[in-house]
Amino acid sequence: MIRLHAVPGSRSFRVHWMLAELGIEPEIETYRIGDGSLGTEDFRAVNPAGRVPALEIDGMTLIESGAIVEYLCETRGAALWRAPGDAERADWLQWLHYAETVAVLVQNLNLQQVFLPDPSMRSPTVIGMEVRRLATVLKPLEARLGRQDYMLAGGFSGVDVMYGFAIEAAFHYVHRDRFPALQAYAARLADRPAYQAALSAQGPDTIYEKDFYEVPDG
C-alpha cells in the first residue's frame, strides 16, 4: 500500500507527480489548510508536525518532499536519479535542495498574502522584501534554463519534479514576464503526461484565490 497525504496546490504535488512519473497510483488522503484537518489526532499520528506531504510507503512514513523525491528516485527511479559517482551527482543534490530556497520564500508570502485572517495584519514592508528576495533566487534558475531545457544538462530528473510546484507558486508573487526561460520551463514541465495525471488526480489548487498578488500599499 502506498498512501499520499496531500493538500492540492502545496508541496505534496511534488510527491504526487514523482509517483506518476514512476507509474505509481497512490491512495490519496486530501486535506485543506485552515479547516482543522491537519491538526487532528489521526493526522498527527501520521505527521506530528501537522504538515503535508506525508507518504506511507515500504512500511514507513516519510514527511519531507525533498527527502521523499530523493528516496523514490533512489529506490524506484534510477533514470531520474544521479547515483554517487555520477558526474552530475553534485548538481543533482544542489539543485534538488535549492528548490526549497524558492519554496520557503513562497511560503512566507503565502502567510502574509493568503493565510493572515485580517488584511490589516499584512506588512507591506515584509511582503516587498520577500518578493525581492524571491526574484533574486529565481535569477540563477532563469540563467540556467536559458541555456538548457532542464535543471541538469543530462536531461529531465527528479530535480525538475521539485520545481514544478515551486515555479508556478512563485509566479503568484513575481511577474512571470520577467522570467521568460522559467515560463518556458514551467510549460515544458506541465506538458509531461505524468504532471497532468497528478494534477488531475489531486484536484484543483485550494490555496490561491487570485492569479497574482500585488505588494499592498503601505
N, C-alpha and C positions, 0 to 999 in steps of 0.2 A: 504494500500500500504506500502510495506517495500522496501526501496531502499538503496543499499550499494554503496558508492563511494570508489573505490579501485585502488591500484597500485599493480599488480601482483608481488609477492616476498617481499612485505612490511608487516607492522603490520596489514594491513587490512585483511590479510589471517586469523588472529585470529578470526575476527568477522565472516568472511565467513564460516569458519569451525564450529564456535559455532552455527550459524544458521543451518548449515547442520545437526549437532547433534540433533537439535530440530525439524528437518523435515521441515524447512522453506526454500523455494527457493526465494531469493530476486530478485528484479530487480537490475541489475549491471550497474553502470557507471564506465568505465575504463579510467584511466589516465596514463601518463608516467611522471616520474621525469625528468625535464630538457627540456621538449618540450613546456613549457609555459601553458599547460592545467590546472595546479593547480593555476595559477595566474590570470585567467580570472575573470571578474566581476561576471559572473554566479556562478563560483565555490566559490568565496569569499563570496557570499551571503549564501552559504551552510556552509562553514567553513572559518571564517575570517582569520584564521592562514594559510590558503592555504595548508593544510596537509590532508592526509588520515590516518585512515578511517574516514568516516562520515556516520552515519546510520540514515536515515529518518524512524521513527517508532513511532506509537502511537501519531501522531500529533506533534512530536517534532523532533529535530535533535540532536544526541549525537555524540561527536567528539573525545573521548579518548578510545583507545582499551580496557584498563583495566576496565574503567567505563562501557563500552558497554557490555563486557563479564559479569561483575557483575550484571548489570541490566537485561540481558537476563536470567541469572541463577535465579535471584530473581523473575522475572515475568513469566517465561515460563519453566524453567528447574530445578525444585526443587531437582531432583535426582543428579544434578551436582553442587548444592549449598550446603553450610553449614550455616543454619539459626542461628540467635542469640540464644544462649543457647545450641547449638550443641557442643559436646566435641571437635570436630575438627574445630570449628569456627575460633579460633585464628590462627591456622596453615593455614587454607584456605585463610584468609586475608593476612597473612605474605608472603606466597609463591606466591600468585597471584601477589602481587606488587613487589616481588623480581625479577620477570621476567623482569621488566623494568630496574633493575640494569644491567642485561645482555644486554638488547636491547640498552641501551644508549651507552655502550661501543662498541657494534657493529656499531651503528650509527656513532660514532666518527671515527671508522676505515673506514666505508663506505665513509665518507667525504674525508679522506686522500687518500684512495686507489682507489676509484671509481669515485668520483664526481669532484675532482680538475681537471681543464681543461688541465693543463700542469704538467707532471710528475716531473718537476724540482721544483714545488711548494710543493711537499711532504716533510715531515720531518721524516727521519728515526728514529730520537730520539723519537719523539712523537708516531710514529707507534709502535716502540718497547715497549715503556712504556704502551701503551694501550693494546697491545697483552698480556703483562704480567699481567695487571690488569684483563683482560678478563679471562685468565686462572685461576687466583686466585678466581674469583667469581663463576667459574664453579666447583671448587673443593667441596664445600658443596653439590652441586647437585649430583656430582659423588658419594659422600659418601652416601647420602640419597637413591639414586636409586640403589646403590649396595646392599641394604637390603630390598627393596620393589619395586613393579612394577610401581607404580605411585607416584606422589608427596605426596599424602595423603595415610595413611595406609588403610583408608576405601575404597579406590578404585578410579577409574577414576572420574575426576570432571572438573569443569571449569578452575581450576588452570592449569591442563595439557594442555588445549587449549592455554593458554598463552605461553607455552614453545615450542609448535610445530614450531612456527616461530623462536623463539629466539635461539634454539639449532642448527637448520640447518643453520641459518645465521652465528652463531659463528664458525661453522666448516669451514667457508671460511677463517678464520684467525688463529685458533688454530688447531693443528693436532689432528684429531679425535681418532687416535690410543692411545693417552694419556688418553682417557676417555672412556673405554670400556662399563661401565654401562650406560653412556649417549648415546653412539652409539646404544646399545640395546633398550634403552628407545625411542630414536627417531624412530627406526624401528617399535616398537610397536605402536607408535602414527600414523605413516604413513600407517600402515596396517588397520587402522579403516576405514570402508566404508565411513563415513562422511568426513573424511580427504581427501580421494580420490575423493569424489564427489565435494568438494570445490575446490580442486586442478584442476580438470578437467574443472569446470565451470569458474574459474578465468583465466585460461590460463597460459602459461609459464612465469617464472620469467623474468622480464625486467630489473633487476638491475645488476646482476653479469655476467660478460663476461668470468670469469675464475672460476674453481672449488676451487682454493686455491690461496691466495695472500701472498707471502713471504714478510718478512720485507726487504725493499730495502737496498742496501749497502749505507753507508754514514758515 
